[in-house]
Amino acid sequence: MGIFLYFSLENIVLESIDNALIAKAKAIATLINEDNGINLQFSDEIMKEYSKRSDQYFQIIQNSKIVEKSESLGSDSLPIVNSAQTIHFKNKPLRIVLYNITINKDHLVIECAQDIESKVDFLKTYLSILILSIAGAILLSALGGLFIVNIMLKPIKKISHTISKLSESNLFHSHIDENVVDELKPLAVSFNRTFERLDNAFTKQKQFVADVSHELKTPLSVILMETEIALRKQRSIQEYINTINQIKETSQHMKGIIETLFKLIKIENTQLLEKKTLDIKEIIQRSSALLKDQIEKRNLKFNIQGSTFLIDADETLIMEVFLNLIDNAIKYNKENGTIDIMIYPEKRVEIIDSGIGIPKDSLNRVFDKFYRADPSRSKEIEGLGLGFSLVKEILDLHNAKIEIDSTPNMGTKVSILF
């Protein structure tokens, strides 16, 4: 903008000077008499304007030769130019213009010039003021921008400060103020939700480690106790056999815990599934066939109803889902109870049993690892509390949903939507 203003002003100034000089050239043209050669009939007023001390000049050129010039030029002469321009004459800036005329078939060029030192000084002063103004504006803009940026960055610095102090132990207490400018509010909300998710993850991790420790501590204590008792004194062969059998059963229980944990870890770290098209009814029938002995042992009525549908899934993992869910329906059922599996065309499967049910306050925790609803009622029922966790992990990988609806002493309904 500054450059545009400067050159616009310069153009206006020079244009006004050129117009004034052209007007003077026209006035000189009216005074030319060519009866006896080129003669100028100056009035005293015009002669005064081009006197020796004047800063106004003119010269008349005919056939590239100077035929007349003003008294102000003295012994000097103006350079012959082709267009209006600014030149240096006697160490001063001079503006010179051309005016062409034809008199009696003779072509003449009138060059009029004027000292424009005052105008150049004016333009230089304007340029200096303009440069200082631009520099001042840039400085003020920079300072203003810095001030505004600091104000804008203040909440970001707070967020950064809060994040820098984060640790596993204080995630729960970390909170970013959400009363910030609208542009930063989504960032603050996202961070707070992330902190909450991380805190939940760390809490679950700690709980998981504690649960694993607790689950493994009991069988290890049994093995250690049985070993110590057996070593206190000489025992009969039968007593040693009983001790070894007890250790074997406890070790198998530990093996089951570890194998299930490995399954969970493997599923959590699974990136690619070996998917193929599966018939859901066939998968359910194959799963129930593997558990046929347990169903008959509890004298349960087992029914599969509805038409089938196809899904794209990992066969091994989906088999694991129905094995766990049907196994739960068997273990927590009543003698002579029922298990009904309903298959709906909208890709929904319901497993309904007539078992002991799950208390309402436990429904939200059944997917937690090692959680077993009402342990006092299920002490004699074998299980690790990992079945539902395993099922949930597998279904999440397949973008499927699971819901549980249960009434104590009435039964449980597990719904899966693929």
Disulfide bonds with the S-S distance in Angstrom:
none
